[in-house]
């Protein structure tokens, strides 16, 4: 009888150990999967931020190219304005969709600022457009510097 008295608790104990031993690898697997998903999410976020900074840098390079282009006629000035506005509108759309609406609003805020006379301006309208374009470039530089890396 003494043997049978200890048999039931021993079987329960062995069963509990067995269940725990079988469950432990699964719990470890779930933890590893959760950590892997978390790291993958972080890596995706870093990659997305890098792509955003590269794209914003591309807009800045295009604006710099347009800014430095010499203008010799009214027709060239209109083409220049069209290209500059196209780049600015693309940048606004990209910033609103990928960075945020508040940042897009900051980018669009050029304000008044100082009147500058650029050495390579064609006429006063071109000079004013250069000044505005320079403010957009400054806003874009600030956005690139503020964006997390």
N, C-alpha and C positions, 0 to 999 in steps of 0.2 A: 504494500500500500504506500509505503514511503516513496518508492520510485515513481509511482503514478501521481503523487501529490506534486512533485517537482516537474513532471513532464509537461503539463499544460503551461505553466509560466515560462518554462524554457522554450517551448515551441512558439509562444507569443513573442518572446524576446528575440529569437532567431528570425522569426517572420518580420519583425520590426527592423532588425538590422539588414535583412535582405532587401526590403522595400527601400530603406534609406540608401543602401549601396547602389541600387538600381536607379534611384531618383537623382543622386548626386551628379553623375555625368550629364544628365539632361539639364539640371540647373546650371552647371558650369557652361554647357553649350549655349543656353539661353543668355547668360551673362556675356559670353564672348560675342554672340550675335548682336546683342544690344550695343556693346562697345564698338563693334565693327561698323554698325549702322551710324552710330554717333560720329565716329571718325570720318566715315564717308561723307556724311552731311557737312562736317567742317571743311573737308577738302573741297567739296563742291562749292561751298560758300567762298572759300579763298580763290578758287578758280574763277568764279563769277565776278568777284571783285577785281581780279587781275584783268579779265576781259573788258570790264567796264572802264577801268583806267586806260587800257590800251585804246579802246574806242573813243573815249574823250580826248586822249592824246592825238588820235587821228583827226578829230574835228579841229583841234587846235592847230595842227600842222596845215590843214587845208585853209583855215582862216589866215594863218601866217603867210601862206603862198598868195592868197588873194590880196592881203594887205600890202604886200611888197610889189605887186604887179604895177608897172607904170601905165598910165592912161594918157592917150594922145588925142582923143576925139570924144564927142558927145555919145556916139554910138558905142564906143568902147566903155564909156562910163555906165551906160544902161546895162550892157552885158555884165560888167563888173558888179553892179548892184544886184542884178538877177542872181548871179552866182553866189554872192555873199549872202543874200536873203535865203537862197536855197539851203546853203550849209547851215545857217542859223536855225532855220525851221526844222531841218533834219536833227540837229543837236537838241533842240527843244523837245521834239517828239521822243527822241531816244532817252533823254534825261527823265522826262515825265514817266515813261513806261518802265525804265530800268533802275532809276535812282530814286525818284520821288517827285511829287508835284511841287513840294516846297522848294526843292533844289532847282527845279525848272523855273519857278517864279523868281528865285534869286538870280539865276542866269539871265533872265530877261530884263531884270532891273538894271538899266544903264544909267539912270539919273541924269543930272545936268553936268556937273563937273566943270573943269576949266576948259576954256576955248583954247585949242592948240592949233598952231599953224604948222602943218607937216611940210617938209621940204620937197616931197615928191607929189604934191597935190596938183591936179589939173585945173580946177577952179574952186570957188568957195563951196559949191555943193559937194564936190569930191572931198574937200577938206572936212566938211561936217560928217560925211559918211565914213571917212577914215577915223575920225574921233569916236563915233559910235561903235565902229567895228573894233577899235582898240579897247573900248570898254567891255564889249562882249568877250574879247580875248582875255582880258584881266579877270572877268567873272569865271571864265572857263578854267583859267589857271588856278584860281582860288578853289573851285570845285574839285579839281584834280588833287590839289594839296590836302583838302579837307577829307577827301574820300578815304576810308580805311583801306590799308594795303593788305 
